[in-house]
Amino acid sequence: MAKYAGSNAAGILMTGLGHDGAEGLLEMRKAGAKTIAEDDSTCIVYGMPRVAVELDAVDHLLPLEKIAGKAISLL
């Protein structure tokens, strides 16, 4: 997505474990995409979103109920 869509994309990272998604979100942000991650207040597992925040891969850190509205406004 980062390579082909760049600033024409938005990435959303939700609850989960690991770091691969966070690293992908960082690549998207570096390519100019807008990025969103679910905050810890609504995550079942605040693993991957936490890593994304630590990597500075997140433009908007939001609770689950606000993600869709933000994504729509960005696109």
PDB file of N, CA, C and O in Angstrom, chain B, residues numbered from 101:
ATOM      1  N   MET B 101       0.831  -1.181   0.000  1.00  0.00           N
ATOM      2  CA  MET B 101       0.000   0.000   0.000  1.00  0.00           C
ATOM      3  C   MET B 101       0.878   1.248   0.000  1.00  0.00           C
ATOM      4  O   MET B 101       0.629   2.181  -0.764  1.00  0.00           O
ATOM      5  N   ALA B 102       1.892   1.272   0.842  1.00  0.00           N
ATOM      6  CA  ALA B 102       2.765   2.441   0.908  1.00  0.00           C
ATOM      7  C   ALA B 102       3.420   2.715  -0.437  1.00  0.00           C
ATOM      8  O   ALA B 102       3.493   3.862  -0.876  1.00  0.00           O
ATOM      9  N   LYS B 103       3.890   1.671  -1.081  1.00  0.00           N
ATOM     10  CA  LYS B 103       4.614   1.818  -2.343  1.00  0.00           C
ATOM     11  C   LYS B 103       3.716   2.298  -3.480  1.00  0.00           C
ATOM     12  O   LYS B 103       4.131   3.130  -4.286  1.00  0.00           O
ATOM     13  N   TYR B 104       2.506   1.785  -3.550  1.00  0.00           N
ATOM     14  CA  TYR B 104       1.659   2.067  -4.708  1.00  0.00           C
ATOM     15  C   TYR B 104       0.615   3.160  -4.497  1.00  0.00           C
ATOM     16  O   TYR B 104       0.213   3.817  -5.457  1.00  0.00           O
ATOM     17  N   ALA B 105       0.173   3.365  -3.264  1.00  0.00           N
ATOM     18  CA  ALA B 105      -0.878   4.365  -3.030  1.00  0.00           C
ATOM     19  C   ALA B 105      -0.354   5.622  -2.342  1.00  0.00           C
ATOM     20  O   ALA B 105      -0.899   6.707  -2.543  1.00  0.00           O
ATOM     21  N   GLY B 106       0.687   5.490  -1.542  1.00  0.00           N
ATOM     22  CA  GLY B 106       1.303   6.647  -0.893  1.00  0.00           C
ATOM     23  C   GLY B 106       0.311   7.541  -0.184  1.00  0.00           C
ATOM     24  O   GLY B 106      -0.445   7.090   0.676  1.00  0.00           O
ATOM     25  N   SER B 107       0.318   8.815  -0.552  1.00  0.00           N
ATOM     26  CA  SER B 107      -0.541   9.796   0.118  1.00  0.00           C
ATOM     27  C   SER B 107      -2.013   9.665  -0.267  1.00  0.00           C
ATOM     28  O   SER B 107      -2.855  10.382   0.272  1.00  0.00           O
ATOM     29  N   ASN B 108      -2.328   8.779  -1.172  1.00  0.00           N
ATOM     30  CA  ASN B 108      -3.718   8.538  -1.550  1.00  0.00           C
ATOM     31  C   ASN B 108      -4.371   7.459  -0.704  1.00  0.00           C
ATOM     32  O   ASN B 108      -5.458   6.987  -1.036  1.00  0.00           O
ATOM     33  N   ALA B 109      -3.729   7.066   0.374  1.00  0.00           N
ATOM     34  CA  ALA B 109      -4.227   5.969   1.209  1.00  0.00           C
ATOM     35  C   ALA B 109      -4.381   6.404   2.655  1.00  0.00           C
ATOM     36  O   ALA B 109      -3.848   7.425   3.089  1.00  0.00           O
ATOM     37  N   ALA B 110      -5.132   5.590   3.384  1.00  0.00           N
ATOM     38  CA  ALA B 110      -5.241   5.723   4.835  1.00  0.00           C
ATOM     39  C   ALA B 110      -5.080   4.326   5.417  1.00  0.00           C
ATOM     40  O   ALA B 110      -5.621   3.357   4.885  1.00  0.00           O
ATOM     41  N   GLY B 111      -4.340   4.230   6.500  1.00  0.00           N
ATOM     42  CA  GLY B 111      -4.144   2.944   7.156  1.00  0.00           C
ATOM     43  C   GLY B 111      -4.792   2.954   8.525  1.00  0.00           C
ATOM     44  O   GLY B 111      -4.709   3.941   9.256  1.00  0.00           O
ATOM     45  N   ILE B 112      -5.438   1.850   8.870  1.00  0.00           N
ATOM     46  CA  ILE B 112      -6.104   1.724  10.163  1.00  0.00           C
ATOM     47  C   ILE B 112      -5.590   0.470  10.839  1.00  0.00           C
ATOM     48  O   ILE B 112      -5.624  -0.617  10.263  1.00  0.00           O
ATOM     49  N   LEU B 113      -5.114   0.626  12.069  1.00  0.00           N
ATOM     50  CA  LEU B 113      -4.587  -0.485  12.848  1.00  0.00           C
ATOM     51  C   LEU B 113      -5.422  -0.630  14.111  1.00  0.00           C
ATOM     52  O   LEU B 113      -5.574   0.308  14.893  1.00  0.00           O
ATOM     53  N   MET B 114      -5.955  -1.827  14.286  1.00  0.00           N
ATOM     54  CA  MET B 114      -6.818  -2.063  15.432  1.00  0.00           C
ATOM     55  C   MET B 114      -6.188  -3.101  16.353  1.00  0.00           C
ATOM     56  O   MET B 114      -5.058  -3.532  16.124  1.00  0.00           O
ATOM     57  N   THR B 115      -6.899  -3.494  17.371  1.00  0.00           N
ATOM     58  CA  THR B 115      -6.415  -4.401  18.404  1.00  0.00           C
ATOM     59  C   THR B 115      -5.633  -5.581  17.833  1.00  0.00           C
ATOM     60  O   THR B 115      -5.969  -6.087  16.763  1.00  0.00           O
ATOM     61  N   GLY B 116      -4.608  -6.014  18.530  1.00  0.00           N
ATOM     62  CA  GLY B 116      -3.847  -7.171  18.077  1.00  0.00           C
ATOM     63  C   GLY B 116      -2.471  -7.242  18.697  1.00  0.00           C
ATOM     64  O   GLY B 116      -2.029  -6.338  19.408  1.00  0.00           O
ATOM     65  N   LEU B 117      -1.812  -8.340  18.407  1.00  0.00           N
ATOM     66  CA  LEU B 117      -0.464  -8.584  18.922  1.00  0.00           C
ATOM     67  C   LEU B 117       0.562  -8.482  17.807  1.00  0.00           C
ATOM     68  O   LEU B 117       0.228  -8.554  16.624  1.00  0.00           O
ATOM     69  N   GLY B 118       1.788  -8.316  18.195  1.00  0.00           N
ATOM     70  CA  GLY B 118       2.880  -8.322  17.241  1.00  0.00           C
ATOM     71  C   GLY B 118       3.308  -6.929  16.835  1.00  0.00           C
ATOM     72  O   GLY B 118       2.924  -5.933  17.448  1.00  0.00           O
ATOM     73  N   HIS B 119       4.111  -6.884  15.788  1.00  0.00           N
ATOM     74  CA  HIS B 119       4.651  -5.607  15.344  1.00  0.00           C
ATOM     75  C   HIS B 119       4.598  -5.425  13.829  1.00  0.00           C
ATOM     76  O   HIS B 119       4.855  -4.328  13.332  1.00  0.00           O
ATOM     77  N   ASP B 120       4.269  -6.483  13.091  1.00  0.00           N
ATOM     78  CA  ASP B 120       4.291  -6.380  11.635  1.00  0.00           C
ATOM     79  C   ASP B 120       3.317  -5.328  11.102  1.00  0.00           C
ATOM     80  O   ASP B 120       3.655  -4.581  10.184  1.00  0.00           O
ATOM     81  N   GLY B 121       2.136  -5.266  11.659  1.00  0.00           N
ATOM     82  CA  GLY B 121       1.167  -4.256  11.232  1.00  0.00           C
ATOM     83  C   GLY B 121       1.617  -2.854  11.576  1.00  0.00           C
ATOM     84  O   GLY B 121       1.395  -1.919  10.806  1.00  0.00           O
ATOM     85  N   ALA B 122       2.248  -2.701  12.725  1.00  0.00           N
ATOM     86  CA  ALA B 122       2.758  -1.395  13.139  1.00  0.00           C
ATOM     87  C   ALA B 122       3.865  -0.932  12.198  1.00  0.00           C
ATOM     88  O   ALA B 122       3.940   0.246  11.846  1.00  0.00           O
ATOM     89  N   GLU B 123       4.713  -1.856  11.799  1.00  0.00           N
ATOM     90  CA  GLU B 123       5.783  -1.509  10.868  1.00  0.00           C
ATOM     91  C   GLU B 123       5.211  -1.133   9.496  1.00  0.00           C
ATOM     92  O   GLU B 123       5.707  -0.214   8.844  1.00  0.00           O
ATOM     93  N   GLY B 124       4.181  -1.838   9.068  1.00  0.00           N
ATOM     94  CA  GLY B 124       3.526  -1.497   7.812  1.00  0.00           C
ATOM     95  C   GLY B 124       2.864  -0.133   7.870  1.00  0.00           C
ATOM     96  O   GLY B 124       2.907   0.631   6.906  1.00  0.00           O
ATOM     97  N   LEU B 125       2.247   0.170   9.015  1.00  0.00           N
ATOM     98  CA  LEU B 125       1.612   1.474   9.191  1.00  0.00           C
ATOM     99  C   LEU B 125       2.657   2.587   9.140  1.00  0.00           C
ATOM    100  O   LEU B 125       2.401   3.658   8.591  1.00  0.00           O
ATOM    101  N   LEU B 126       3.827   2.333   9.711  1.00  0.00           N
ATOM    102  CA  LEU B 126       4.906   3.315   9.659  1.00  0.00           C
ATOM    103  C   LEU B 126       5.341   3.565   8.218  1.00  0.00           C
ATOM    104  O   LEU B 126       5.548   4.714   7.828  1.00  0.00           O
ATOM    105  N   GLU B 127       5.480   2.520   7.433  1.00  0.00           N
ATOM    106  CA  GLU B 127       5.845   2.689   6.026  1.00  0.00           C
ATOM    107  C   GLU B 127       4.790   3.509   5.292  1.00  0.00           C
ATOM    108  O   GLU B 127       5.116   4.350   4.455  1.00  0.00           O
ATOM    109  N   MET B 128       3.524   3.257   5.613  1.00  0.00           N
ATOM    110  CA  MET B 128       2.452   4.042   4.991  1.00  0.00           C
ATOM    111  C   MET B 128       2.573   5.512   5.374  1.00  0.00           C
ATOM    112  O   MET B 128       2.462   6.392   4.521  1.00  0.00           O
ATOM    113  N   ARG B 129       2.799   5.773   6.647  1.00  0.00           N
ATOM    114  CA  ARG B 129       2.904   7.171   7.090  1.00  0.00           C
ATOM    115  C   ARG B 129       4.090   7.866   6.428  1.00  0.00           C
ATOM    116  O   ARG B 129       3.985   9.019   6.011  1.00  0.00           O
ATOM    117  N   LYS B 130       5.208   7.170   6.335  1.00  0.00           N
ATOM    118  CA  LYS B 130       6.389   7.737   5.677  1.00  0.00           C
ATOM    119  C   LYS B 130       6.108   8.060   4.209  1.00  0.00           C
ATOM    120  O   LYS B 130       6.705   8.978   3.646  1.00  0.00           O
ATOM    121  N   ALA B 131       5.203   7.308   3.597  1.00  0.00           N
ATOM    122  CA  ALA B 131       4.842   7.529   2.194  1.00  0.00           C
ATOM    123  C   ALA B 131       3.765   8.597   2.034  1.00  0.00           C
ATOM    124  O   ALA B 131       3.354   8.898   0.914  1.00  0.00           O
ATOM    125  N   GLY B 132       3.307   9.169   3.143  1.00  0.00           N
ATOM    126  CA  GLY B 132       2.340  10.254   3.072  1.00  0.00           C
ATOM    127  C   GLY B 132       0.902   9.873   3.369  1.00  0.00           C
ATOM    128  O   GLY B 132       0.017  10.727   3.331  1.00  0.00           O
ATOM    129  N   ALA B 133       0.653   8.596   3.665  1.00  0.00           N
ATOM    130  CA  ALA B 133      -0.706   8.168   4.005  1.00  0.00           C
ATOM    131  C   ALA B 133      -1.090   8.699   5.383  1.00  0.00           C
ATOM    132  O   ALA B 133      -0.230   8.911   6.237  1.00  0.00           O
ATOM    133  N   LYS B 134      -2.363   8.907   5.587  1.00  0.00           N
ATOM    134  CA  LYS B 134      -2.882   9.238   6.915  1.00  0.00           C
ATOM    135  C   LYS B 134      -3.065   7.935   7.676  1.00  0.00           C
ATOM    136  O   LYS B 134      -3.485   6.934   7.097  1.00  0.00           O
ATOM    137  N   THR B 135      -2.755   7.937   8.965  1.00  0.00           N
ATOM    138  CA  THR B 135      -2.817   6.699   9.734  1.00  0.00           C
ATOM    139  C   THR B 135      -3.640   6.859  11.007  1.00  0.00           C
ATOM    140  O   THR B 135      -3.641   7.908  11.651  1.00  0.00           O
ATOM    141  N   ILE B 136      -4.329   5.792  11.338  1.00  0.00           N
ATOM    142  CA  ILE B 136      -5.198   5.745  12.507  1.00  0.00           C
ATOM    143  C   ILE B 136      -4.891   4.462  13.269  1.00  0.00           C
ATOM    144  O   ILE B 136      -4.674   3.412  12.664  1.00  0.00           O
ATOM    145  N   ALA B 137      -4.875   4.546  14.586  1.00  0.00           N
ATOM    146  CA  ALA B 137      -4.759   3.349  15.414  1.00  0.00           C
ATOM    147  C   ALA B 137      -5.783   3.427  16.541  1.00  0.00           C
ATOM    148  O   ALA B 137      -6.131   4.506  17.019  1.00  0.00           O
ATOM    149  N   GLU B 138      -6.250   2.261  16.945  1.00  0.00           N
ATOM    150  CA  GLU B 138      -7.210   2.175  18.047  1.00  0.00           C
ATOM    151  C   GLU B 138      -6.484   2.404  19.368  1.00  0.00           C
ATOM    152  O   GLU B 138      -5.436   1.810  19.621  1.00  0.00           O
ATOM    153  N   ASP B 139      -7.047   3.267  20.208  1.00  0.00           N
ATOM    154  CA  ASP B 139      -6.386   3.545  21.483  1.00  0.00           C
ATOM    155  C   ASP B 139      -6.666   2.450  22.512  1.00  0.00           C
ATOM    156  O   ASP B 139      -7.507   1.575  22.308  1.00  0.00           O
ATOM    157  N   ASP B 140      -5.944   2.527  23.608  1.00  0.00           N
ATOM    158  CA  ASP B 140      -6.012   1.454  24.607  1.00  0.00           C
ATOM    159  C   ASP B 140      -7.332   1.374  25.352  1.00  0.00           C
ATOM    160  O   ASP B 140      -7.607   0.363  25.999  1.00  0.00           O
ATOM    161  N   SER B 141      -8.160   2.416  25.280  1.00  0.00           N
ATOM    162  CA  SER B 141      -9.427   2.387  26.011  1.00  0.00           C
ATOM    163  C   SER B 141     -10.430   1.390  25.435  1.00  0.00           C
ATOM    164  O   SER B 141     -11.325   0.932  26.145  1.00  0.00           O
ATOM    165  N   THR B 142     -10.285   1.049  24.142  1.00  0.00           N
ATOM    166  CA  THR B 142     -11.233   0.115  23.535  1.00  0.00           C
ATOM    167  C   THR B 142     -10.571  -1.145  22.976  1.00  0.00           C
ATOM    168  O   THR B 142     -11.271  -2.060  22.544  1.00  0.00           O
ATOM    169  N   CYS B 143      -9.261  -1.211  22.976  1.00  0.00           N
ATOM    170  CA  CYS B 143      -8.564  -2.399  22.467  1.00  0.00           C
ATOM    171  C   CYS B 143      -8.718  -3.567  23.430  1.00  0.00           C
ATOM    172  O   CYS B 143      -8.616  -3.409  24.646  1.00  0.00           O
ATOM    173  N   ILE B 144      -8.962  -4.729  22.868  1.00  0.00           N
ATOM    174  CA  ILE B 144      -8.911  -5.948  23.674  1.00  0.00           C
ATOM    175  C   ILE B 144      -7.458  -6.244  24.004  1.00  0.00           C
ATOM    176  O   ILE B 144      -7.127  -6.602  25.134  1.00  0.00           O
ATOM    177  N   VAL B 145      -6.591  -6.091  23.004  1.00  0.00           N
ATOM    178  CA  VAL B 145      -5.148  -6.268  23.186  1.00  0.00           C
ATOM    179  C   VAL B 145      -4.469  -5.028  22.607  1.00  0.00           C
ATOM    180  O   VAL B 145      -4.497  -4.813  21.395  1.00  0.00           O
ATOM    181  N   TYR B 146      -3.862  -4.218  23.467  1.00  0.00           N
ATOM    182  CA  TYR B 146      -3.209  -2.983  23.019  1.00  0.00           C
ATOM    183  C   TYR B 146      -1.732  -3.262  22.723  1.00  0.00           C
ATOM    184  O   TYR B 146      -0.848  -2.561  23.216  1.00  0.00           O
ATOM    185  N   GLY B 147      -1.484  -4.273  21.928  1.00  0.00           N
ATOM    186  CA  GLY B 147      -0.120  -4.654  21.583  1.00  0.00           C
ATOM    187  C   GLY B 147       0.368  -3.944  20.338  1.00  0.00           C
ATOM    188  O   GLY B 147       1.247  -3.086  20.407  1.00  0.00           O
ATOM    189  N   MET B 148      -0.204  -4.302  19.196  1.00  0.00           N
ATOM    190  CA  MET B 148       0.241  -3.727  17.943  1.00  0.00           C
ATOM    191  C   MET B 148      -0.024  -2.222  17.861  1.00  0.00           C
ATOM    192  O   MET B 148       0.842  -1.489  17.383  1.00  0.00           O
ATOM    193  N   PRO B 149      -1.186  -1.732  18.310  1.00  0.00           N
ATOM    194  CA  PRO B 149      -1.362  -0.278  18.303  1.00  0.00           C
ATOM    195  C   PRO B 149      -0.330   0.446  19.190  1.00  0.00           C
ATOM    196  O   PRO B 149       0.126   1.537  18.849  1.00  0.00           O
ATOM    197  N   ARG B 150       0.025  -0.155  20.306  1.00  0.00           N
ATOM    198  CA  ARG B 150       1.044   0.443  21.186  1.00  0.00           C
ATOM    199  C   ARG B 150       2.386   0.538  20.461  1.00  0.00           C
ATOM    200  O   ARG B 150       3.068   1.559  20.539  1.00  0.00           O
ATOM    201  N   VAL B 151       2.755  -0.521  19.764  1.00  0.00           N
ATOM    202  CA  VAL B 151       4.004  -0.507  19.003  1.00  0.00           C
ATOM    203  C   VAL B 151       3.950   0.575  17.927  1.00  0.00           C
ATOM    204  O   VAL B 151       4.941   1.270  17.700  1.00  0.00           O
ATOM    205  N   ALA B 152       2.815   0.723  17.270  1.00  0.00           N
ATOM    206  CA  ALA B 152       2.669   1.758  16.243  1.00  0.00           C
ATOM    207  C   ALA B 152       2.869   3.151  16.833  1.00  0.00           C
ATOM    208  O   ALA B 152       3.512   3.999  16.214  1.00  0.00           O
ATOM    209  N   VAL B 153       2.329   3.388  18.009  1.00  0.00           N
ATOM    210  CA  VAL B 153       2.521   4.680  18.682  1.00  0.00           C
ATOM    211  C   VAL B 153       4.002   4.870  19.010  1.00  0.00           C
ATOM    212  O   VAL B 153       4.555   5.948  18.792  1.00  0.00           O
ATOM    213  N   GLU B 154       4.634   3.836  19.528  1.00  0.00           N
ATOM    214  CA  GLU B 154       6.058   3.916  19.871  1.00  0.00           C
ATOM    215  C   GLU B 154       6.924   4.193  18.649  1.00  0.00           C
ATOM    216  O   GLU B 154       7.950   4.865  18.758  1.00  0.00           O
ATOM    217  N   LEU B 155       6.526   3.687  17.495  1.00  0.00           N
ATOM    218  CA  LEU B 155       7.274   3.901  16.254  1.00  0.00           C
ATOM    219  C   LEU B 155       6.964   5.256  15.614  1.00  0.00           C
ATOM    220  O   LEU B 155       7.569   5.613  14.603  1.00  0.00           O
ATOM    221  N   ASP B 156       6.032   6.009  16.189  1.00  0.00           N
ATOM    222  CA  ASP B 156       5.555   7.274  15.626  1.00  0.00           C
ATOM    223  C   ASP B 156       4.913   7.059  14.260  1.00  0.00           C
ATOM    224  O   ASP B 156       5.129   7.829  13.324  1.00  0.00           O
ATOM    225  N   ALA B 157       4.119   5.993  14.169  1.00  0.00           N
ATOM    226  CA  ALA B 157       3.448   5.637  12.921  1.00  0.00           C
ATOM    227  C   ALA B 157       1.997   6.107  12.881  1.00  0.00           C
ATOM    228  O   ALA B 157       1.300   5.859  11.898  1.00  0.00           O
ATOM    229  N   VAL B 158       1.531   6.781  13.933  1.00  0.00           N
ATOM    230  CA  VAL B 158       0.105   7.078  14.084  1.00  0.00           C
ATOM    231  C   VAL B 158      -0.163   8.581  14.040  1.00  0.00           C
ATOM    232  O   VAL B 158       0.402   9.353  14.814  1.00  0.00           O
ATOM    233  N   ASP B 159      -1.042   8.978  13.113  1.00  0.00           N
ATOM    234  CA  ASP B 159      -1.500  10.367  13.077  1.00  0.00           C
ATOM    235  C   ASP B 159      -2.644  10.597  14.059  1.00  0.00           C
ATOM    236  O   ASP B 159      -2.713  11.635  14.717  1.00  0.00           O
ATOM    237  N   HIS B 160      -3.549   9.607  14.148  1.00  0.00           N
ATOM    238  CA  HIS B 160      -4.753   9.742  14.970  1.00  0.00           C
ATOM    239  C   HIS B 160      -4.918   8.484  15.818  1.00  0.00           C
ATOM    240  O   HIS B 160      -5.045   7.384  15.282  1.00  0.00           O
ATOM    241  N   LEU B 161      -4.915   8.645  17.126  1.00  0.00           N
ATOM    242  CA  LEU B 161      -5.128   7.549  18.070  1.00  0.00           C
ATOM    243  C   LEU B 161      -6.525   7.725  18.653  1.00  0.00           C
ATOM    244  O   LEU B 161      -6.783   8.677  19.389  1.00  0.00           O
ATOM    245  N   LEU B 162      -7.430   6.792  18.317  1.00  0.00           N
ATOM    246  CA  LEU B 162      -8.845   6.986  18.627  1.00  0.00           C
ATOM    247  C   LEU B 162      -9.491   5.737  19.211  1.00  0.00           C
ATOM    248  O   LEU B 162      -9.040   4.622  18.951  1.00  0.00           O
ATOM    249  N   PRO B 163     -10.555   5.924  20.008  1.00  0.00           N
ATOM    250  CA  PRO B 163     -11.336   4.771  20.448  1.00  0.00           C
ATOM    251  C   PRO B 163     -12.115   4.196  19.259  1.00  0.00           C
ATOM    252  O   PRO B 163     -12.374   4.894  18.279  1.00  0.00           O
ATOM    253  N   LEU B 164     -12.477   2.946  19.358  1.00  0.00           N
ATOM    254  CA  LEU B 164     -13.124   2.214  18.275  1.00  0.00           C
ATOM    255  C   LEU B 164     -14.284   2.979  17.644  1.00  0.00           C
ATOM    256  O   LEU B 164     -14.398   3.028  16.419  1.00  0.00           O
ATOM    257  N   GLU B 165     -15.141   3.572  18.463  1.00  0.00           N
ATOM    258  CA  GLU B 165     -16.354   4.212  17.935  1.00  0.00           C
ATOM    259  C   GLU B 165     -16.070   5.475  17.114  1.00  0.00           C
ATOM    260  O   GLU B 165     -16.974   5.983  16.451  1.00  0.00           O
ATOM    261  N   LYS B 166     -14.845   5.987  17.145  1.00  0.00           N
ATOM    262  CA  LYS B 166     -14.527   7.202  16.383  1.00  0.00           C
ATOM    263  C   LYS B 166     -13.687   6.922  15.138  1.00  0.00           C
ATOM    264  O   LYS B 166     -13.432   7.831  14.348  1.00  0.00           O
ATOM    265  N   ILE B 167     -13.259   5.684  14.958  1.00  0.00           N
ATOM    266  CA  ILE B 167     -12.374   5.361  13.841  1.00  0.00           C
ATOM    267  C   ILE B 167     -13.066   5.534  12.486  1.00  0.00           C
ATOM    268  O   ILE B 167     -12.498   6.155  11.588  1.00  0.00           O
ATOM    269  N   ALA B 168     -14.251   5.011  12.323  1.00  0.00           N
ATOM    270  CA  ALA B 168     -14.938   5.073  11.025  1.00  0.00           C
ATOM    271  C   ALA B 168     -15.170   6.521  10.595  1.00  0.00           C
ATOM    272  O   ALA B 168     -14.917   6.872   9.442  1.00  0.00           O
ATOM    273  N   GLY B 169     -15.638   7.344  11.492  1.00  0.00           N
ATOM    274  CA  GLY B 169     -15.885   8.739  11.158  1.00  0.00           C
ATOM    275  C   GLY B 169     -14.619   9.462  10.740  1.00  0.00           C
ATOM    276  O   GLY B 169     -14.632  10.247   9.792  1.00  0.00           O
ATOM    277  N   LYS B 170     -13.528   9.200  11.443  1.00  0.00           N
ATOM    278  CA  LYS B 170     -12.244   9.831  11.093  1.00  0.00           C
ATOM    279  C   LYS B 170     -11.769   9.334   9.731  1.00  0.00           C
ATOM    280  O   LYS B 170     -11.293  10.121   8.913  1.00  0.00           O
ATOM    281  N   ALA B 171     -11.895   8.035   9.487  1.00  0.00           N
ATOM    282  CA  ALA B 171     -11.471   7.490   8.193  1.00  0.00           C
ATOM    283  C   ALA B 171     -12.257   8.128   7.052  1.00  0.00           C
ATOM    284  O   ALA B 171     -11.684   8.477   6.020  1.00  0.00           O
ATOM    285  N   ILE B 172     -13.545   8.277   7.232  1.00  0.00           N
ATOM    286  CA  ILE B 172     -14.376   8.901   6.205  1.00  0.00           C
ATOM    287  C   ILE B 172     -13.947  10.355   5.980  1.00  0.00           C
ATOM    288  O   ILE B 172     -13.861  10.808   4.838  1.00  0.00           O
ATOM    289  N   SER B 173     -13.685  11.071   7.049  1.00  0.00           N
ATOM    290  CA  SER B 173     -13.285  12.477   6.897  1.00  0.00           C
ATOM    291  C   SER B 173     -11.918  12.620   6.224  1.00  0.00           C
ATOM    292  O   SER B 173     -11.670  13.617   5.545  1.00  0.00           O
ATOM    293  N   LEU B 174     -11.040  11.653   6.400  1.00  0.00           N
ATOM    294  CA  LEU B 174      -9.732  11.707   5.779  1.00  0.00           C
ATOM    295  C   LEU B 174      -9.774  11.387   4.292  1.00  0.00           C
ATOM    296  O   LEU B 174      -8.964  11.884   3.509  1.00  0.00           O
ATOM    297  N   LEU B 175     -10.731  10.550   3.921  1.00  0.00           N
ATOM    298  CA  LEU B 175     -10.803  10.139   2.516  1.00  0.00           C
ATOM    299  C   LEU B 175     -11.791  10.983   1.753  1.00  0.00           C
ATOM    300  O   LEU B 175     -11.982  10.778   0.555  1.00  0.00           O
TER     301      LEU B 175
END
